[in-house]
Amino acid sequence: MDYKTYIANKLDIKELSTEEIREAIEIPPDLSLGDYAFPCFPLSKIFRMAPNKIAENLKDGFVTDDVIVECSAAGGYLNFKVDRKSRAESLLNTINREKDSYGSSDVGNGKTICIDYSSINIAKPFHIGHLSTTVIGSALCKILRFLGYKVVGINHLGDYGTQFGKLIVAFKNWSDEEKVKKDKLKELSRIYVKFHEEAKIHPELEDEARKYFTLIENGDEESNRLFELFKSITLSEVDKIYKLLKVTFDSYAGESFYNDKMGAVVEELKEKGLLTESDGASIVDLEEYGMPPCLILKSDGSSLYATRDLAAAIYRKNQYDFYKSLYVVAYQQDLHFKQVFKVLELMGKPWAKDLVHVSYGMVSLESGSMSTREGKVVLLEDVINKTVEKAYKVIEEKNPNLKDKEKTARAVGTGAVIFGALSNNKIKDIVFSYDRVLSFEGETCPYVQYTIARCNSVLNKVGNAKEFSLTEMCDSEYAVISSLSKFPDVVISAAEKYEPSFVTRYAIDLAKVFNKFYIDCKIAVEDENLKNFRLSIVSAVKITLTNALNLLGIETVEEM
């Protein structure tokens, strides 16, 4: 049962809609107060009355029944207690019946959402800075599909620009095909750094790079052959990382894909009187909207990021007819996307309002910042390998007889990297710490994975739950029931706010209340009815935590 909607329908507040009431209903931190609470503080201005008096008046008008068995007022809140026995039986039966679909819904049926994420640069290493966009975007794809949306995951490859001219110059001067095919991204990264070192001494190299990029744009056979070689090497290398992270895409249409689609955008901007000239460049003036001009064409007629993003947005709307189109890109690009979205609005695109920049903070290591041009990067593959290595050592210390230690270490290590990047609000900058993310205690992925393994161990030893008839519950049992009931709402909130950390926080909270229950309540008791009730809780927790981790792209393990 959707208790929030049930309560909202019963509350007689004419000044608010049922949906507004439902949205305001909370779950109290102390379950002794009630199972649900409606805060009356926002109603003070409407009724010109103290919140506690409003709560008292609402309580007097509320009729309890066999679903909501008690209604009380305290400190400006209207608190509700449900029939806990009925709730527990119904919820546990639902979870154990629905299994891997528990928490899913069909709210997104018939709606398409495009998600632009990861968006790696061709011929550059996949470093720790790409972690957030990759795992946030992947998690949003999984969460939204879980809610019935058709999701189009797009890797908008950085495969356009003068850097490819630089690479060709570097390749011709300091490398060859044999070296590139042998050392792959390592060699491409080496010569890219070498170019910038040499260009400081020989600035004419920059002109040569621009010449080669023009050759690429104009379809020169040799230049494009080298470009395609660099691209294929990059994609085959990064695919290894994507497989480790369980990340997939529906489209790899990168910047170069829109090369022949930008002209139509520029023409439309001209036709609609939006394009003006400034120092030889073509811009859209956004001064009246409090923004600097949006550059569309450089003085030499070449395109910019904004030009390509405008073309991409129009193409995606025509191709997919999206309900929403998300861009999972760091907060440094806030202004860029505000400009692009505003230009599309000025072009008369009513769907511009459906474009969303899902911004996030930066990831760094404790050792400091990075620069691709200077070769100061921390490869994501190295981070994952090191985390897996550390996980293996921990497993060796704690459980040396564990079967398939390598597979478990891979799941734990990779999961720790993903969970660590998703554990806080996405807008926060993250300093990645190996020791912190691999702790088996506290708010980490290994802690959640260990809780699932503990559930699995109990079910293997005591047996699967059979039917039960509930007579009473202790506080620890009901705390788990209450936490389990929140999962569908958490998934909805994560989708609405584009915030996967809601799922990570939920997984930690459920693991905590379960482990308290595990300590407080013996499961292998003689009373068959009580044993089956508690086994049903264990099974439901295992299912729900597994579903939560699956939405984040994290593997679970049977043993730890």
Long-range contacts (C-beta under 8 A, 24 or more apart in sequence): 1-67, 1-87, 1-90, 3-35, 3-36, 3-67, 3-68, 3-82, 3-87, 3-485, 4-36, 4-489, 6-67, 6-68, 7-36, 7-38, 7-68, 7-80, 10-62, 10-63, 10-68, 11-38, 11-58, 11-62, 11-78, 12-58, 12-61, 12-62, 13-43, 13-58, 15-43, 15-46, 27-482, 27-486, 28-77, 28-79, 31-475, 31-478, 31-479, 31-482, 33-74, 33-77, 33-79, 34-70, 34-72, 34-79, 34-80, 34-81, 35-80, 35-81, 35-82, 35-84, 35-87, 35-482, 36-79, 36-80, 36-82, 37-77, 37-78, 37-79, 37-80, 38-77, 38-78, 38-80, 39-76, 39-77, 40-76, 40-77, 40-78, 41-76, 50-76, 51-76, 52-76, 84-473, 84-478, 84-481, 85-470, 85-471, 85-472, 85-473, 87-481, 87-485, 88-470, 88-473, 88-477, 88-478, 88-481, 88-533, 89-468, 89-470, 91-481, 91-484, 91-485, 91-540, 92-481, 92-484, 92-533, 92-536, 92-537, 92-540, 95-484, 95-539, 95-540, 95-543, 95-544, 96-465, 96-536, 96-539, 96-540, 96-543, 99-543, 100-543, 100-546, 100-547, 100-550, 102-487, 102-488, 102-543, 102-544, 102-547, 103-146, 103-487, 103-488, 103-490, 103-491, 103-544, 103-547, 103-548, 104-146, 104-147, 104-148, 104-491, 105-146, 105-147, 105-148, 105-488, 105-491, 105-492, 106-147, 106-148, 107-147, 107-148, 107-492, 108-144, 108-147, 108-148, 108-149, 108-150, 108-323, 109-148, 109-149, 111-149, 111-150, 111-323, 111-324, 112-149, 112-150, 112-151, 112-152, 112-320, 112-321, 112-322, 112-323, 113-144, 113-149, 113-150, 113-151, 113-152, 113-322, 113-323, 113-324, 113-325, 113-326, 114-151, 114-152, 114-154, 114-316, 114-320, 114-322, 114-324, 114-325, 114-326, 115-140, 115-141, 115-144, 115-151, 115-152, 115-153, 115-154, 115-326, 115-328, 116-154, 116-156, 116-312, 116-325, 116-326, 116-327, 116-328, 116-329, 117-141, 117-153, 117-154, 117-155, 117-326, 117-328, 118-155, 118-242, 118-247, 118-249, 118-328, 119-155, 119-156, 119-157, 119-158, 119-254, 119-329, 120-155, 120-157, 120-158, 120-234, 120-238, 121-157, 121-158, 121-159, 121-163, 121-372, 122-157, 122-158, 122-159, 122-164, 122-230, 122-231, 122-234, 122-254, 123-163, 123-164, 123-167, 123-185, 123-188, 123-189, 123-192, 123-230, 123-231, 123-233, 123-234, 124-158, 124-185, 124-188, 124-189, 124-192, 124-234, 124-372, 125-185, 125-186, 125-189, 125-372, 125-377, 125-379, 126-185, 126-237, 126-238, 126-241, 126-379, 126-380, 126-381, 127-370, 127-372, 127-377, 127-378, 127-379, 127-380, 128-363, 128-364, 128-365, 128-370, 128-377, 128-378, 128-379, 128-380, 128-383, 128-432, 129-362, 129-363, 129-370, 129-377, 130-380, 131-363, 131-380, 131-383, 131-417, 131-421, 131-432, 132-330, 132-360, 132-361, 132-362, 132-363, 132-421, 132-426, 132-430, 133-328, 133-329, 133-330, 133-360, 134-242, 134-245, 134-247, 135-245, 135-247, 135-418, 135-421, 135-422, 135-500, 135-552, 135-553, 136-328, 136-358, 136-360, 136-421, 136-422, 136-426, 136-500, 137-326, 137-328, 137-358, 138-245, 138-246, 138-247, 138-248, 138-553, 139-422, 139-500, 139-503, 139-551, 139-552, 139-553, 140-326, 140-328, 140-358, 140-495, 140-498, 140-500, 142-550, 142-551, 142-552, 142-553, 143-491, 143-494, 143-495, 143-500, 143-503, 143-551, 144-495, 146-491, 146-551, 147-491, 147-492, 147-495, 149-323, 151-250, 152-250, 152-251, 152-316, 152-320, 152-322, 153-248, 153-249, 153-250, 153-251, 154-249, 154-250, 154-251, 154-252, 154-253, 154-316, 155-249, 155-251, 155-252, 155-254, 156-253, 156-254, 156-255, 156-312, 157-231, 157-252, 157-253, 157-254, 157-255, 157-256, 158-254, 158-255, 159-227, 159-231, 159-254, 159-255, 159-256, 160-254, 160-255, 160-256, 160-259, 160-308, 161-213, 161-255, 162-209, 162-210, 162-213, 163-192, 163-209, 164-212, 164-213, 164-216, 164-227, 164-230, 165-208, 165-209, 165-210, 165-211, 165-212, 165-213, 165-214, 165-215, 165-216, 166-192, 166-195, 166-196, 166-199, 166-205, 166-206, 166-209, 167-191, 167-192, 167-195, 167-226, 167-230, 168-209, 168-212, 168-216, 168-223, 168-226, 168-227, 169-195, 169-205, 169-208, 169-209, 169-212, 170-194, 170-195, 171-226, 173-198, 177-229, 180-229, 180-230, 180-233, 181-233, 184-233, 184-236, 184-237, 185-233, 185-234, 185-237, 188-230, 188-233, 188-234, 189-372, 189-375, 189-377, 190-375, 192-372, 192-373, 193-373, 193-374, 193-375, 196-373, 196-374, 217-259, 240-381, 241-380, 241-381, 241-384, 244-381, 244-384, 244-410, 244-414, 245-384, 245-414, 245-417, 245-418, 245-553, 246-553, 246-554, 246-555, 247-553, 253-312, 253-315, 255-308, 258-308, 258-311, 258-312, 258-315, 261-311, 261-314, 261-315, 262-303, 262-307, 262-308, 262-310, 262-311, 264-311, 265-307, 265-310, 265-311, 265-314, 266-296, 266-297, 266-307, 268-347, 269-296, 269-343, 269-347, 272-346, 272-347, 272-348, 274-343, 274-346, 274-347, 284-339, 284-343, 284-346, 286-339, 286-342, 286-343, 289-342, 291-335, 291-338, 291-339, 291-342, 292-335, 292-339, 294-339, 294-340, 294-342, 294-343, 305-336, 306-336, 306-339, 306-340, 306-343, 309-336, 309-337, 309-340, 310-340, 310-343, 310-344, 313-340, 313-344, 313-349, 313-355, 314-344, 314-349, 317-349, 317-351, 322-351, 322-354, 323-354, 324-354, 324-355, 324-356, 325-354, 325-355, 325-356, 326-356, 326-358, 326-498, 327-355, 327-356, 327-357, 327-358, 328-358, 328-360, 329-357, 329-358, 329-359, 329-360, 330-359, 330-360, 330-361, 330-362, 331-359, 331-360, 331-361, 331-427, 333-357, 333-359, 334-359, 356-498, 358-426, 358-498, 359-426, 359-427, 360-426, 360-427, 361-426, 361-427, 361-428, 361-429, 361-430, 362-429, 362-430, 363-421, 363-429, 363-430, 363-432, 364-429, 364-430, 364-431, 364-432, 365-431, 365-432, 366-431, 366-432, 366-433, 383-417, 383-432, 384-413, 384-414, 384-417, 386-434, 387-413, 387-414, 387-416, 387-417, 387-434, 387-437, 387-438, 388-412, 388-413, 388-414, 389-413, 390-434, 390-435, 390-438, 391-416, 391-438, 391-446, 394-438, 394-440, 394-446, 395-560, 398-440, 399-559, 399-560, 402-559, 402-560, 403-559, 407-557, 408-557, 408-559, 408-560, 410-555, 411-449, 411-554, 411-555, 411-556, 411-557, 412-438, 412-445, 412-446, 412-449, 412-557, 412-560, 413-438, 414-554, 414-555, 415-445, 415-446, 415-449, 415-549, 415-554, 415-555, 416-444, 416-445, 416-446, 418-445, 418-552, 418-553, 418-554, 419-444, 419-445, 419-448, 419-504, 419-552, 419-554, 420-444, 420-445, 422-500, 422-501, 422-503, 422-504, 422-552, 423-501, 423-504, 423-505, 423-508, 424-501, 425-499, 425-501, 426-498, 426-499, 426-500, 426-501, 443-508, 445-549, 445-554, 446-560, 447-508, 447-511, 448-507, 448-508, 448-511, 448-545, 448-548, 448-549, 449-549, 449-554, 449-556, 449-557, 449-560, 450-560, 451-511, 451-514, 451-515, 451-541, 451-545, 452-542, 452-545, 452-546, 452-549, 452-556, 452-557, 453-556, 453-557, 453-558, 453-559, 453-560, 454-515, 454-518, 455-514, 455-538, 455-539, 455-541, 455-542, 455-545, 456-542, 456-558, 456-559, 457-559, 458-518, 458-523, 458-535, 458-538, 459-535, 459-538, 459-539, 459-542, 461-524, 462-523, 462-524, 462-531, 462-535, 463-535, 464-535, 464-539, 465-532, 465-533, 465-535, 465-536, 465-538, 465-539, 466-528, 466-532, 466-535, 467-532, 468-529, 468-530, 468-532, 468-533, 468-536, 469-529, 470-533, 471-529, 474-520, 474-521, 476-513, 476-516, 476-517, 476-520, 476-521, 477-517, 477-521, 477-533, 477-534, 477-537, 479-513, 479-516, 479-517, 480-510, 480-513, 480-514, 480-517, 480-537, 480-541, 481-537, 483-509, 483-510, 483-513, 483-514, 484-510, 484-540, 484-541, 484-544, 487-544, 487-547, 487-548, 491-551, 494-551, 500-551, 500-552, 503-548, 503-551, 503-552, 504-548, 504-552, 506-548, 507-545, 507-548, 507-549, 510-541, 510-544, 510-545, 510-548, 511-545, 514-541
